[in-house]
Amino acid sequence: MPNPSVTETDVLEALRPIIDPDFGKSIVDLGFIKNLQIDGGDVRFDIELTTPACPVKAEFEKTARERVSSINGVSGVDVTMTSNTRGHVSDPSKPQDVLPGVRNAIAVASGKGGVGKSTTAVNLALALRQTGATVGLLDADVYGPSLPLLTGVQGRPVAEDKRIHPHEAWGMKLMSMGFFITENSPVIWRGPMVHGLIRQFLTEVVWGDLDYLVIDMPPGTGDAALTLTQMAPLAGAVIVTTANDLSLIDARKGLMMFEKVQVPVLGIVENMSYFTPPDLPDRKYHIFGKGGGRRIAEELGVEFLGEIPIDPRIVEGGDAGRPIVADAPDSQAAGALVTLAGRVARKLAVLAVEAPAVADANITWVTSTN
């Protein structure tokens, strides 16, 4: 007796119960199912996600394969996971010559120095890159640039025809004031000079097409930070803090700055949250206090994006130009940073779908072919 014919309706109805947790809708109704092909009992289709950093992509692929395989008459299922990164800017009226090829510019900020903002920014960018996204990293801390040290990249970038070509390392494009000065050279500039440099970084650097540009913001809410928030077409901001009260007070100020310039705060991440001794894996020592990041997030009505533990390898790797996400990927800290990247990417995808402001670049990212 011949196998019953499999129809497109059969496949879509089998996939319909799969719900995207961020949108609360079926992946079928969201239009994620692409290139559906049926050849007898063989079924092929793509699941096109809104970001390559989707944390549930493996679950989607597994569930989709199982559900379609259970259809009577199906003998083989080929699922390909792809992504079309959606772009979002909080203020589409900003000049079009500022970061024209960047779909999502993410500000990583803190109200004060010393909370690990730059280290968080570098590892967030690298975690996004490891998902397959195209990523750039801009060190906008003019007075205290740390990108050369944290990535191990040195030397002056190439400039031609009034365009600056960023360095490339770790699969990312990198730009920093630190590439233009020696290690011991202080930057003693007044506001207008800082404003001009930041404008150069935003308009004269050949960033190309990027899914994400992570911007390591200057600490505090001074001229440099304000210039960036006013000029850059930011998609959203991540606030880095520690659990102690002094850092939390300054985190409030940073959050209020973004609110005043109408940049959505994607959430707060608590860095250096706790320390777990290697010989006591079940213990957590909250050296800088406990729960402060979550408390301030709830108080200010933004999402708490997670805790990053203290790990000596973060400092050791940072000093040697080896970000922990790459240097110790199985560590708790690296796992927390990868989770942070997934949450940030998904929040940006939701913003882009709810209020699309940048044309999709139709970039396809392939994660599986079987």
C-alpha positions as a Markdown table, in Angstrom:
| # | Residue | x | y | z |
|---|---|---|---|---|
| 1 | Met | 0.0 | 0.0 | 0.0 |
| 2 | Pro | 1.6 | 3.4 | -1.0 |
| 3 | Asn | 2.5 | 6.0 | 1.6 |
| 4 | Pro | -0.1 | 8.8 | 1.9 |
| 5 | Ser | 1.0 | 12.0 | 0.2 |
| 6 | Val | 2.5 | 14.7 | 2.5 |
| 7 | Thr | 1.2 | 18.2 | 2.0 |
| 8 | Glu | 2.4 | 21.7 | 2.9 |
| 9 | Thr | -0.5 | 22.1 | 5.2 |
| 10 | Asp | 0.4 | 18.9 | 7.1 |
| 11 | Val | 3.9 | 20.2 | 7.7 |
| 12 | Leu | 2.8 | 23.7 | 8.8 |
| 13 | Glu | 0.2 | 22.3 | 11.1 |
| 14 | Ala | 2.8 | 20.1 | 12.7 |
| 15 | Leu | 5.1 | 23.1 | 13.3 |
| 16 | Arg | 2.4 | 25.5 | 14.4 |
| 17 | Pro | 2.5 | 24.5 | 18.1 |
| 18 | Ile | 6.1 | 25.6 | 18.4 |
| 19 | Ile | 6.0 | 28.9 | 20.1 |
| 20 | Asp | 8.7 | 31.5 | 20.1 |
| 21 | Pro | 9.0 | 32.5 | 23.9 |
| 22 | Asp | 9.9 | 36.1 | 23.2 |
| 23 | Phe | 7.1 | 36.9 | 20.8 |
| 24 | Gly | 4.5 | 34.5 | 22.3 |
| 25 | Lys | 3.5 | 33.3 | 18.8 |
| 26 | Ser | 3.9 | 30.3 | 16.6 |
| 27 | Ile | 6.9 | 30.2 | 14.4 |
| 28 | Val | 4.5 | 29.5 | 11.6 |
| 29 | Asp | 2.5 | 32.6 | 12.2 |
| 30 | Leu | 5.7 | 34.7 | 12.6 |
| 31 | Gly | 6.8 | 33.6 | 9.2 |
| 32 | Phe | 9.9 | 31.8 | 10.3 |
| 33 | Ile | 9.3 | 28.8 | 8.1 |
| 34 | Lys | 11.0 | 29.4 | 4.7 |
| 35 | Asn | 11.8 | 27.4 | 1.5 |
| 36 | Leu | 9.5 | 24.5 | 2.4 |
| 37 | Gln | 10.0 | 21.6 | -0.1 |
| 38 | Ile | 8.3 | 18.2 | -0.2 |
| 39 | Asp | 9.6 | 15.4 | -2.4 |
| 40 | Gly | 7.5 | 12.3 | -1.7 |
| 41 | Gly | 8.3 | 11.5 | 1.9 |
| 42 | Asp | 11.3 | 13.8 | 2.1 |
| 43 | Val | 10.6 | 17.2 | 3.7 |
| 44 | Arg | 13.0 | 20.2 | 3.7 |
| 45 | Phe | 12.6 | 23.6 | 5.2 |
| 46 | Asp | 14.5 | 26.5 | 6.8 |
| 47 | Ile | 13.7 | 28.1 | 10.2 |
| 48 | Glu | 14.7 | 31.7 | 9.8 |
| 49 | Leu | 15.3 | 33.3 | 13.2 |
| 50 | Thr | 15.5 | 37.0 | 14.0 |
| 51 | Thr | 19.0 | 36.8 | 15.4 |
| 52 | Pro | 21.8 | 34.3 | 15.1 |
| 53 | Ala | 22.2 | 34.5 | 18.9 |
| 54 | Cys | 18.8 | 33.0 | 19.6 |
| 55 | Pro | 19.2 | 30.8 | 22.7 |
| 56 | Val | 16.5 | 28.4 | 21.7 |
| 57 | Lys | 17.6 | 27.6 | 18.2 |
| 58 | Ala | 18.8 | 24.1 | 19.0 |
| 59 | Glu | 15.5 | 23.4 | 20.8 |
| 60 | Phe | 13.6 | 24.7 | 17.8 |
| 61 | Glu | 15.5 | 22.5 | 15.4 |
| 62 | Lys | 15.1 | 19.4 | 17.5 |
| 63 | Thr | 11.4 | 19.9 | 18.1 |
| 64 | Ala | 10.7 | 20.8 | 14.5 |
| 65 | Arg | 12.4 | 17.7 | 13.3 |
| 66 | Glu | 10.5 | 15.5 | 15.7 |
| 67 | Arg | 7.2 | 16.9 | 14.9 |
| 68 | Val | 7.5 | 16.7 | 11.2 |
| 69 | Ser | 9.0 | 13.2 | 11.4 |
| 70 | Ser | 5.9 | 12.1 | 13.2 |
| 71 | Ile | 3.7 | 13.0 | 10.2 |
| 72 | Asn | 2.3 | 9.8 | 8.5 |
| 73 | Gly | 4.2 | 9.3 | 5.2 |
| 74 | Val | 7.3 | 11.4 | 6.1 |
| 75 | Ser | 10.5 | 9.3 | 5.6 |
| 76 | Gly | 13.1 | 12.1 | 6.0 |
| 77 | Val | 13.4 | 15.6 | 7.4 |
| 78 | Asp | 16.1 | 18.2 | 6.6 |
| 79 | Val | 16.0 | 21.3 | 8.8 |
| 80 | Thr | 18.3 | 24.3 | 8.2 |
| 81 | Met | 18.6 | 27.0 | 10.8 |
| 82 | Thr | 19.2 | 30.4 | 9.4 |
| 83 | Ser | 18.8 | 34.0 | 10.6 |
| 84 | Asn | 17.9 | 37.4 | 9.2 |
| 85 | Thr | 19.2 | 39.8 | 11.7 |
| 86 | Arg | 16.6 | 42.6 | 12.2 |
| 87 | Gly | 17.9 | 46.1 | 12.7 |
| 88 | His | 16.6 | 48.7 | 15.1 |
| 89 | Val | 17.4 | 52.2 | 16.0 |
| 90 | Ser | 15.7 | 54.2 | 18.8 |
| 91 | Asp | 15.7 | 57.4 | 16.9 |
| 92 | Pro | 15.4 | 57.0 | 13.0 |
| 93 | Ser | 15.8 | 60.8 | 12.6 |
| 94 | Lys | 19.5 | 60.8 | 13.3 |
| 95 | Pro | 21.9 | 61.5 | 10.4 |
| 96 | Gln | 22.1 | 58.7 | 7.9 |
| 97 | Asp | 25.9 | 59.0 | 7.6 |
| 98 | Val | 26.4 | 57.8 | 11.1 |
| 99 | Leu | 27.0 | 54.0 | 11.2 |
| 100 | Pro | 25.1 | 53.4 | 7.9 |
| 101 | Gly | 25.8 | 49.7 | 7.7 |
| 102 | Val | 25.2 | 48.8 | 11.4 |
| 103 | Arg | 21.9 | 47.1 | 12.1 |
| 104 | Asn | 22.1 | 47.3 | 15.9 |
| 105 | Ala | 24.4 | 49.6 | 17.9 |
| 106 | Ile | 24.5 | 48.5 | 21.6 |
| 107 | Ala | 25.8 | 50.8 | 24.2 |
| 108 | Val | 27.5 | 49.1 | 27.2 |
| 109 | Ala | 27.6 | 51.7 | 30.0 |
| 110 | Ser | 28.2 | 52.2 | 33.7 |
| 111 | Gly | 27.7 | 55.2 | 36.0 |
| 112 | Lys | 31.2 | 54.9 | 37.2 |
| 113 | Gly | 34.5 | 53.2 | 36.4 |
| 114 | Gly | 35.8 | 50.1 | 38.1 |
| 115 | Val | 32.8 | 47.8 | 37.6 |
| 116 | Gly | 34.2 | 45.8 | 34.6 |
| 117 | Lys | 32.3 | 47.6 | 31.9 |
| 118 | Ser | 35.0 | 47.2 | 29.3 |
| 119 | Thr | 35.7 | 43.6 | 30.0 |
| 120 | Thr | 31.9 | 42.9 | 29.8 |
| 121 | Ala | 31.7 | 44.8 | 26.5 |
| 122 | Val | 34.5 | 42.8 | 24.9 |
| 123 | Asn | 33.2 | 39.5 | 26.0 |
| 124 | Leu | 29.6 | 40.4 | 25.0 |
| 125 | Ala | 30.8 | 41.3 | 21.5 |
| 126 | Leu | 32.8 | 38.1 | 21.2 |
| 127 | Ala | 29.9 | 36.0 | 22.5 |
| 128 | Leu | 27.7 | 37.5 | 19.8 |
| 129 | Arg | 30.4 | 36.9 | 17.2 |
| 130 | Gln | 30.6 | 33.2 | 18.2 |
| 131 | Thr | 26.9 | 32.7 | 17.2 |
| 132 | Gly | 27.8 | 33.6 | 13.6 |
| 133 | Ala | 26.8 | 37.3 | 13.7 |
| 134 | Thr | 29.0 | 40.0 | 12.1 |
| 135 | Val | 30.2 | 42.2 | 15.0 |
| 136 | Gly | 32.2 | 45.3 | 15.6 |
| 137 | Leu | 33.6 | 46.7 | 18.9 |
| 138 | Leu | 34.1 | 50.4 | 19.4 |
| 139 | Asp | 36.1 | 51.5 | 22.5 |
| 140 | Ala | 34.6 | 55.0 | 23.0 |
| 141 | Asp | 36.3 | 55.6 | 26.4 |
| 142 | Val | 38.5 | 58.3 | 25.0 |
| 143 | Tyr | 40.4 | 59.1 | 28.2 |
| 144 | Gly | 41.0 | 55.5 | 29.3 |
| 145 | Pro | 40.9 | 53.2 | 26.2 |
| 146 | Ser | 41.4 | 49.5 | 27.2 |
| 147 | Leu | 40.6 | 47.7 | 24.0 |
| 148 | Pro | 44.2 | 47.2 | 22.9 |
| 149 | Leu | 45.1 | 45.5 | 26.2 |
| 150 | Leu | 41.9 | 43.4 | 26.4 |
| 151 | Thr | 42.2 | 42.1 | 22.8 |
| 152 | Gly | 46.0 | 42.0 | 22.4 |
| 153 | Val | 45.7 | 44.2 | 19.3 |
| 154 | Gln | 48.2 | 47.1 | 18.9 |
| 155 | Gly | 49.2 | 49.6 | 16.2 |
| 156 | Arg | 47.8 | 52.4 | 14.2 |
| 157 | Pro | 44.9 | 51.5 | 11.9 |
| 158 | Val | 45.3 | 52.1 | 8.1 |
| 159 | Ala | 43.7 | 55.4 | 6.8 |
| 160 | Glu | 43.1 | 56.2 | 3.2 |
| 161 | Asp | 40.9 | 58.7 | 1.4 |
| 162 | Lys | 39.8 | 60.2 | 4.7 |
| 163 | Arg | 38.5 | 56.7 | 5.8 |
| 164 | Ile | 39.8 | 54.7 | 8.7 |
| 165 | His | 39.9 | 50.9 | 8.4 |
| 166 | Pro | 39.4 | 49.2 | 11.7 |
| 167 | His | 41.7 | 46.5 | 13.0 |
| 168 | Glu | 40.2 | 43.0 | 12.7 |
| 169 | Ala | 40.8 | 40.3 | 15.4 |
| 170 | Trp | 38.8 | 37.6 | 17.1 |
| 171 | Gly | 36.5 | 37.7 | 14.0 |
| 172 | Met | 35.5 | 41.3 | 14.9 |
| 173 | Lys | 36.2 | 44.8 | 13.7 |
| 174 | Leu | 37.9 | 46.9 | 16.4 |
| 175 | Met | 38.4 | 50.6 | 16.9 |
| 176 | Ser | 39.9 | 52.5 | 19.8 |
| 177 | Met | 41.7 | 55.7 | 20.7 |
| 178 | Gly | 44.2 | 53.4 | 22.2 |
| 179 | Phe | 45.4 | 52.4 | 18.7 |
| 180 | Phe | 46.5 | 56.0 | 18.0 |
| 181 | Ile | 48.5 | 56.7 | 21.1 |
| 182 | Thr | 51.4 | 55.0 | 23.0 |
| 183 | Glu | 50.7 | 53.1 | 26.3 |
| 184 | Asn | 51.9 | 56.0 | 28.5 |
| 185 | Ser | 50.4 | 58.9 | 26.5 |
| 186 | Pro | 47.7 | 60.7 | 28.4 |
| 187 | Val | 44.7 | 62.1 | 26.5 |
| 188 | Ile | 44.3 | 65.7 | 27.6 |
| 189 | Trp | 41.5 | 67.0 | 25.4 |
| 190 | Arg | 38.7 | 69.4 | 25.9 |
| 191 | Gly | 35.1 | 68.7 | 25.0 |
| 192 | Pro | 35.1 | 69.9 | 21.3 |
| 193 | Met | 38.1 | 67.6 | 20.5 |
| 194 | Val | 36.4 | 64.6 | 22.1 |
| 195 | His | 33.2 | 65.4 | 20.2 |
| 196 | Gly | 35.2 | 65.5 | 16.9 |
| 197 | Leu | 36.9 | 62.2 | 17.6 |
| 198 | Ile | 33.7 | 60.4 | 18.4 |
| 199 | Arg | 32.2 | 61.8 | 15.2 |
| 200 | Gln | 35.1 | 60.4 | 13.3 |
| 201 | Phe | 34.6 | 57.0 | 14.8 |
| 202 | Leu | 31.0 | 57.0 | 13.9 |
| 203 | Thr | 31.2 | 58.4 | 10.4 |
| 204 | Glu | 34.7 | 57.9 | 9.0 |
| 205 | Val | 35.5 | 54.3 | 10.2 |
| 206 | Val | 34.8 | 51.7 | 7.5 |
| 207 | Trp | 32.6 | 49.5 | 9.7 |
| 208 | Gly | 30.9 | 47.9 | 6.7 |
| 209 | Asp | 27.7 | 45.8 | 7.3 |
| 210 | Leu | 27.4 | 44.6 | 10.9 |
| 211 | Asp | 24.7 | 42.8 | 12.8 |
| 212 | Tyr | 25.9 | 44.3 | 16.0 |
| 213 | Leu | 28.3 | 47.1 | 17.0 |
| 214 | Val | 29.1 | 47.0 | 20.7 |
| 215 | Ile | 30.1 | 50.4 | 22.0 |
| 216 | Asp | 32.1 | 50.5 | 25.2 |
| 217 | Met | 30.8 | 53.8 | 26.5 |
| 218 | Pro | 32.9 | 56.3 | 28.6 |
| 219 | Pro | 32.1 | 55.9 | 32.3 |
| 220 | Gly | 29.7 | 58.4 | 33.8 |
| 221 | Thr | 27.4 | 60.9 | 32.1 |
| 222 | Gly | 29.9 | 63.6 | 30.9 |
| 223 | Asp | 30.5 | 65.2 | 27.5 |
| 224 | Ala | 31.8 | 62.1 | 25.8 |
| 225 | Ala | 28.9 | 59.8 | 26.9 |
| 226 | Leu | 26.4 | 62.5 | 26.0 |
| 227 | Thr | 27.9 | 63.1 | 22.6 |
| 228 | Leu | 27.6 | 59.4 | 21.8 |
| 229 | Thr | 24.0 | 59.0 | 22.9 |
| 230 | Gln | 23.1 | 62.1 | 20.9 |
| 231 | Met | 24.9 | 61.1 | 17.7 |
| 232 | Ala | 24.9 | 57.3 | 17.5 |
| 233 | Pro | 21.8 | 55.6 | 16.3 |
| 234 | Leu | 21.6 | 53.3 | 19.3 |
| 235 | Ala | 19.3 | 50.3 | 19.4 |
| 236 | Gly | 19.6 | 49.9 | 23.2 |
| 237 | Ala | 21.8 | 50.1 | 26.2 |
| 238 | Val | 23.1 | 47.6 | 28.8 |
| 239 | Ile | 24.0 | 49.0 | 32.2 |
| 240 | Val | 26.9 | 47.3 | 34.1 |
| 241 | Thr | 27.0 | 47.5 | 37.8 |
| 242 | Thr | 28.3 | 45.7 | 40.9 |
| 243 | Ala | 26.0 | 44.9 | 43.9 |
| 244 | Asn | 27.3 | 47.6 | 46.2 |
| 245 | Asp | 25.3 | 50.7 | 46.9 |
| 246 | Leu | 27.9 | 53.2 | 45.4 |
| 247 | Ser | 27.8 | 51.5 | 42.1 |
| 248 | Leu | 24.0 | 51.2 | 42.1 |
| 249 | Ile | 23.6 | 54.9 | 42.7 |
| 250 | Asp | 25.8 | 55.6 | 39.7 |
| 251 | Ala | 23.9 | 53.0 | 37.6 |
| 252 | Arg | 20.7 | 54.9 | 38.2 |
| 253 | Lys | 22.3 | 58.0 | 36.8 |
| 254 | Gly | 23.4 | 56.2 | 33.7 |
| 255 | Leu | 20.0 | 54.7 | 33.2 |
| 256 | Met | 18.4 | 58.1 | 33.5 |
| 257 | Met | 20.8 | 59.5 | 30.9 |
| 258 | Phe | 19.6 | 57.0 | 28.3 |
| 259 | Glu | 16.0 | 57.6 | 29.2 |
| 260 | Lys | 16.4 | 61.4 | 28.6 |
| 261 | Val | 17.8 | 60.7 | 25.1 |
| 262 | Gln | 15.1 | 58.1 | 24.5 |
| 263 | Val | 17.4 | 55.1 | 24.1 |
| 264 | Pro | 15.8 | 51.9 | 25.5 |
| 265 | Val | 17.7 | 50.3 | 28.4 |
| 266 | Leu | 17.8 | 46.6 | 27.6 |
| 267 | Gly | 18.6 | 45.7 | 31.1 |
| 268 | Ile | 21.1 | 45.7 | 34.0 |
| 269 | Val | 23.9 | 43.1 | 34.4 |
| 270 | Glu | 25.6 | 42.6 | 37.8 |
| 271 | Asn | 29.3 | 42.1 | 37.4 |
| 272 | Met | 31.6 | 40.5 | 40.0 |
| 273 | Ser | 28.5 | 39.1 | 41.7 |
| 274 | Tyr | 30.1 | 36.3 | 43.6 |
| 275 | Phe | 33.2 | 34.1 | 43.9 |
| 276 | Thr | 33.1 | 30.3 | 43.9 |
| 277 | Pro | 36.4 | 28.7 | 45.1 |
| 278 | Pro | 37.6 | 25.9 | 42.8 |
| 279 | Asp | 37.6 | 23.4 | 45.6 |
| 280 | Leu | 34.1 | 24.4 | 46.8 |
| 281 | Pro | 32.0 | 24.4 | 43.7 |
| 282 | Asp | 28.7 | 24.7 | 45.6 |
| 283 | Arg | 29.7 | 27.8 | 47.6 |
| 284 | Lys | 29.1 | 31.4 | 46.6 |
| 285 | Tyr | 30.8 | 34.3 | 48.4 |
| 286 | His | 29.1 | 37.6 | 47.7 |
| 287 | Ile | 32.1 | 39.9 | 48.2 |
| 288 | Phe | 30.5 | 43.1 | 47.0 |
| 289 | Gly | 27.0 | 42.4 | 48.4 |
| 290 | Lys | 24.1 | 40.4 | 47.2 |
| 291 | Gly | 21.2 | 41.0 | 44.9 |
| 292 | Gly | 21.8 | 44.7 | 44.3 |
| 293 | Gly | 21.6 | 44.5 | 40.5 |
| 294 | Arg | 18.3 | 42.6 | 40.6 |
| 295 | Arg | 16.9 | 45.1 | 43.2 |
| 296 | Ile | 17.8 | 48.2 | 41.1 |
| 297 | Ala | 16.4 | 46.6 | 38.0 |
| 298 | Glu | 13.1 | 45.9 | 39.7 |
| 299 | Glu | 13.1 | 49.4 | 41.2 |
| 300 | Leu | 13.7 | 51.1 | 37.8 |
| 301 | Gly | 11.4 | 48.8 | 35.8 |
| 302 | Val | 14.0 | 47.2 | 33.5 |
| 303 | Glu | 15.1 | 43.6 | 33.0 |
| 304 | Phe | 17.8 | 42.0 | 35.1 |
| 305 | Leu | 20.1 | 40.4 | 32.6 |
| 306 | Gly | 22.1 | 38.2 | 34.9 |
| 307 | Glu | 25.1 | 37.8 | 37.2 |
| 308 | Ile | 28.7 | 37.5 | 36.1 |
| 309 | Pro | 30.8 | 35.8 | 38.8 |
| 310 | Ile | 34.3 | 36.7 | 39.8 |
| 311 | Asp | 36.9 | 34.6 | 38.1 |
| 312 | Pro | 40.7 | 35.3 | 38.2 |
| 313 | Arg | 40.9 | 34.1 | 34.6 |
| 314 | Ile | 38.9 | 37.2 | 33.5 |
| 315 | Val | 41.7 | 39.4 | 34.8 |
| 316 | Glu | 44.5 | 37.2 | 33.7 |
| 317 | Gly | 43.1 | 36.7 | 30.2 |
| 318 | Gly | 42.2 | 40.4 | 29.9 |
| 319 | Asp | 45.8 | 41.4 | 30.8 |
| 320 | Ala | 47.1 | 39.0 | 28.1 |
| 321 | Gly | 44.5 | 40.0 | 25.4 |
| 322 | Arg | 42.5 | 36.7 | 25.8 |
| 323 | Pro | 38.8 | 37.3 | 26.6 |
| 324 | Ile | 37.4 | 34.6 | 28.8 |
| 325 | Val | 34.6 | 33.7 | 26.4 |
| 326 | Ala | 37.3 | 32.4 | 24.1 |
| 327 | Asp | 40.0 | 31.5 | 26.6 |
| 328 | Ala | 37.9 | 29.5 | 29.1 |
| 329 | Pro | 34.6 | 28.8 | 27.3 |
| 330 | Asp | 33.5 | 26.2 | 29.9 |
| 331 | Ser | 33.9 | 28.5 | 32.9 |
| 332 | Gln | 30.9 | 29.8 | 34.8 |
| 333 | Ala | 31.8 | 33.4 | 33.9 |
| 334 | Ala | 32.0 | 32.6 | 30.1 |
| 335 | Gly | 28.6 | 30.8 | 30.4 |
| 336 | Ala | 27.1 | 33.9 | 32.1 |
| 337 | Leu | 28.4 | 36.2 | 29.3 |
| 338 | Val | 27.1 | 33.9 | 26.5 |
| 339 | Thr | 23.7 | 33.9 | 28.2 |
| 340 | Leu | 23.9 | 37.7 | 28.5 |
| 341 | Ala | 24.6 | 37.9 | 24.7 |
| 342 | Gly | 21.6 | 35.8 | 23.9 |
| 343 | Arg | 19.3 | 37.9 | 26.1 |
| 344 | Val | 20.5 | 41.1 | 24.6 |
| 345 | Ala | 20.1 | 39.8 | 21.0 |
| 346 | Arg | 16.6 | 38.5 | 21.6 |
| 347 | Lys | 15.5 | 41.8 | 23.2 |
| 348 | Leu | 16.8 | 43.7 | 20.2 |
| 349 | Ala | 15.0 | 41.3 | 17.9 |
| 350 | Val | 11.7 | 42.0 | 19.6 |
| 351 | Leu | 12.3 | 45.7 | 19.5 |
| 352 | Ala | 13.0 | 45.5 | 15.7 |
| 353 | Val | 9.9 | 43.4 | 15.0 |
| 354 | Glu | 7.7 | 45.6 | 17.1 |
| 355 | Ala | 9.1 | 48.9 | 15.7 |
| 356 | Pro | 11.2 | 48.1 | 12.6 |
| 357 | Ala | 13.4 | 51.1 | 11.8 |
| 358 | Val | 16.3 | 49.6 | 9.7 |
| 359 | Ala | 15.8 | 47.7 | 6.5 |
| 360 | Asp | 16.7 | 44.0 | 6.8 |
| 361 | Ala | 20.0 | 43.2 | 5.1 |
| 362 | Asn | 18.8 | 39.7 | 4.1 |
| 363 | Ile | 21.9 | 38.1 | 5.6 |
| 364 | Thr | 21.6 | 34.4 | 6.0 |
| 365 | Trp | 23.5 | 32.5 | 8.7 |
| 366 | Val | 23.6 | 28.7 | 8.3 |
| 367 | Thr | 24.0 | 26.6 | 11.4 |
| 368 | Ser | 22.9 | 23.2 | 10.2 |
| 369 | Thr | 22.5 | 21.4 | 6.9 |
| 370 | Asn | 21.1 | 18.1 | 8.1 |
